[in-house]
Amino acid sequence: MHHKDIKTQIRKQLKMQYPNWKNFNRKAKKQIAGKVMAEVVASYDFTQKVQTPVMDLVGLSEQQPTNGIMTIEQMAEFVEVHQSGVLFRLYGKHHQHPAIKDAELRIIDQMLDDRIINKILAPEGYTPASRDYFPCNMLRAEILKAIKYPEISYRKFCGDDKRYDNHKESSPYIGMESKQNRAFVGLALNRKQMIDHVQMSQFRSSLKYRQLINLNVYFLYLLQSKGLLGPDKLHFIDSTELAINRQQLLAKIKIGKQSIRIYDDIDSDCGKRRKKRDKSVYVVGYRMHTLAAIDPDNGHSIALISMLAPANHHDSHFLMPLINLGQAIGLDLKLITADEAYHDSDGSLLEQTGVHLIAPPNSKVTLPSNVDADTLQVTCDDLCEIAMEYVGSDRHGHEFKCAAEPGQCSRALVCPQYRRIAFDGGCFQPIPQSTAGVSKAIELRKNGERPFNLLKNREGLEYSRVRGQHNILAQTVFTTIATLLIEMAGTRKSPKPKRKRQLPLPVAA
């Protein structure tokens, strides 16, 4: 962990000593990164134990549950208080603009409550009377781009207001001729009121982590109010890489067998991904770790909430933080399925959070002695041939007892007649692989690829249009919200084919 600690110290020093890092040219960045790296490595004491918290080592120092984060129940009370207020009764609900003709946009526009969004995203010193644009306008622009135009850049989406060279004077997406989009965003139709990409960038960077999570919770509340997020859902955790293009390696040093790299984006790093036909096995950027819900009846899955970390960290570091975040916002987490990278080999996850984890057995973990590889039946020792009966588990492991009938075993007087097997990452996890329903939960986990495919290919998260960990985290929240809104709108679901009912045949007398 020393190499992670060194990288954390380098990252902190670069941010503290060079707050205007992005304004330096490439040559200056290389000199600064090499200088800071050499100073940190020279002064680092490898004989001391690492004292830095794990959340800082894996890049989650600013993504921890804090005061001010609301649960789904608290959000429901917040909305109820808002709707029972005098102003709400005076002005009523949001009325749709007649210029919005698209069926999906009309449904989404009806679901969005601008006043609640403004309350959630309002910065300190928020004065609505002196503003031309509100937080709800910026959020609606982000949602519109993610739903309808995910493949284009923010500059092209916003157009130009004559303050930038080589840009168009009017955007074909939110310009004066696009009345439907302007009405959805909340821009005036009778005057040339535009949102430029700098304003949207400032909006993303100004949002605090607490505001992003509360915004996500608001849409989870809407999802729950429509009956799409209930206690009968099975939850799962998985991750996917988010590559950043045109990242230059500024400095590199090897500590033991581990390499420390510094890129233009200070928080990003180089990690591995699954082998793909047209992509390198290495990726520079981040990994998005997502908690999602699966319907056990039809296998339909929905992404709920995510965390963002550099791509070089192993997935096992993010199991506990993601569960803690899910419990902090009020999700009823009881059973979670994941791949073998996430594991609870010692039962600490169950003891600390009360959440059961089901994962495929790790191929590197060997079976304990006297366990049948095909049936997973346990026997007491090498001389025993009678399969033992599973009793249960505690914090020390699984316990088995002898299942022999009276007089069946000739070694009954010298046999202990019980056996304890410690937890591992293989077939004897806190929920053993032989338990009924485990194979079905692992099979359902394969449906977890769908939310990532939608987030990356449909909502445009495959190619990051922003820079910096905080801005990319904000973009992941916006794309998750867009996915939830599309799911609630339901206009993209293929209709079930109507089949003619078979007429009853006359029965011969």
Order of alpha helices (4+ residues) and beta strands (2+ residues): alpha-alpha-alpha-alpha-alpha-alpha-alpha-alpha-alpha-alpha-alpha-alpha-beta-beta-beta-beta-beta-beta-alpha-beta-alpha-beta-beta-beta-beta-alpha-alpha-alpha
